[in-house]
Amino acid sequence: MEPSFESDFRRTHRKLEARYLKVDFADCPLTASLGLLGKKWTILIIRDIGIYGRDRFNLLLRSIPRIPPKMLATRLGQLEQEGFLEKRVERSSPPRIVRWSLTEKGLDAVRVGMIIGAFGSRWHADIVFDDKRPRQMHELLNEEGMGLLTKGFWAAEGEVSEDQR
């Protein structure tokens, strides 16, 4: 019989009552998700590809101030390897044209960025807005953005969401 593995999370949270949760986790989904998403520059790269359409290396360099080119290359590679981005080479001979696009997983990460952005818009309004007035989610996102935010995340138990079909 193989020895059973118990995660640190399960060991430390086993006897705690979880407010708001309906399930017990084998390991912490936040820790698992923040592996790459929590690294510096990652969510900004996903934001600029997904929301601002910056799909080429130099466009990303210009739109994300102070990111070193080597770091951008590293993060793009990691995001591709982890399934957040898809790399498309349009010309094989020089000059090569490489474009980056979001996968389904990457689009889910855009939604996470939207939630973080809404948090910042409410609690750091003095920094993010000239008028320093906090904003609510519906004030930040247009109809398409609100649709993207909710698509697939809120399917009822046993229901298949649109993006799972």
JOHU-V735073 format. One record per pair of residues at least 4 apart in sequence whose ideal C-beta (glycine too) atoms are under 7 Angstrom apart, sorted by sequence separation. I is the first residue (numbers start at 1). J is the second residue. D is the distance in Angstrom with one decimal. If there is no record, write none. Layout:
BEGIN
<<I;J;D> <I;J;D>>
END
This chain:
BEGIN
<<6;10;5.3> <7;11;6.8> <8;12;6.0> <9;13;5.7> <10;14;5.8> <25;29;6.0> <27;31;6.9> <28;32;6.6> <29;33;5.9> <30;34;6.0> <33;37;5.7> <34;38;3.4> <41;45;5.8> <42;46;6.5> <43;47;6.1> <44;48;6.3> <45;49;6.4> <46;50;5.7> <47;51;5.3> <48;52;4.8> <55;59;6.8> <56;60;7.0> <57;61;6.5> <58;62;6.5> <59;63;6.2> <60;64;5.9> <67;71;5.7> <69;73;6.4> <70;74;6.4> <71;75;6.2> <72;76;6.2> <73;77;6.4> <74;78;6.4> <75;79;6.0> <76;80;6.4> <77;81;6.2> <78;82;6.1> <92;96;6.8> <102;106;3.3> <104;108;6.7> <105;109;6.7> <106;110;6.8> <108;112;6.9> <109;113;6.5> <110;114;6.5> <111;115;6.8> <112;116;6.5> <113;117;6.0> <114;118;6.4> <115;119;6.6> <116;120;6.5> <117;121;6.1> <118;122;6.5> <119;123;6.0> <120;124;4.7> <121;125;6.4> <124;128;5.6> <125;129;5.1> <129;133;6.0> <135;139;4.3> <137;141;6.3> <141;145;3.2> <143;147;6.3> <144;148;6.3> <145;149;6.3> <146;150;6.6> <147;151;6.0> <150;154;5.5> <155;159;4.5> <160;164;4.9> <6;11;5.3> <27;32;6.3> <37;42;5.6> <49;54;6.0> <54;59;4.2> <67;72;5.1> <79;84;4.2> <80;85;4.8> <91;96;5.5> <102;107;5.0> <135;140;5.4> <141;146;4.8> <155;160;6.7> <160;165;5.9> <36;42;5.8> <37;43;6.2> <48;54;4.2> <49;55;6.0> <54;60;5.1> <61;67;6.7> <79;85;4.3> <91;97;5.0> <126;132;4.6> <155;161;3.8> <80;87;5.4> <89;96;5.9> <90;97;4.0> <121;128;5.9> <125;132;5.4> <61;69;6.2> <102;110;6.7> <120;128;5.8> <125;133;5.8> <138;146;7.0> <141;149;6.4> <54;63;4.9> <76;85;6.6> <89;98;5.4> <90;99;6.5> <125;134;4.1> <152;161;4.1> <125;135;6.8> <152;162;6.5> <52;63;6.4> <61;72;6.1> <87;98;6.2> <88;99;4.8> <151;162;6.2> <152;163;4.2> <48;60;5.8> <60;72;6.0> <122;134;4.8> <151;163;5.9> <152;164;6.6> <87;100;6.0> <88;101;6.6> <121;134;6.8> <122;135;6.7> <121;135;4.4> <45;60;6.4> <48;63;4.9> <57;72;6.8> <85;100;5.1> <86;101;5.1> <9;25;6.7> <10;26;6.1> <48;64;6.2> <85;101;6.9> <10;27;6.8> <85;102;6.4> <86;103;5.5> <9;27;5.0> <84;102;7.0> <85;103;6.5> <7;26;6.1> <9;28;4.1> <45;64;6.9> <84;103;6.2> <118;137;4.7> <121;140;5.7> <7;27;4.1> <44;64;5.2> <83;103;5.7> <84;105;5.3> <85;106;5.6> <9;31;6.9> <83;105;4.9> <84;106;4.0> <118;140;6.0> <41;64;6.7> <117;140;6.9> <76;100;6.4> <84;109;5.8> <41;67;5.4> <114;141;6.8> <41;71;6.2> <45;75;5.6> <45;76;6.9> <114;145;7.0> <42;75;5.8> <41;75;5.3> <45;79;6.7> <114;149;5.3> <42;79;6.9> <111;148;6.7> <46;84;6.6> <111;149;5.6> <57;98;6.6> <36;78;5.8> <56;98;6.8> <111;153;6.8> <36;79;7.0> <56;99;6.0> <55;99;4.5> <55;100;5.2> <36;82;5.3> <55;101;6.4> <49;100;5.6> <50;102;5.1> <49;102;5.9> <50;106;6.7> <50;107;6.6> <51;110;6.6> <104;163;6.7> <46;106;6.0> <50;110;3.9> <46;109;4.8> <46;110;5.9> <47;113;5.1> <46;113;6.1> <43;113;5.1> <37;109;6.2> <43;116;6.9> <37;112;6.7>>
END
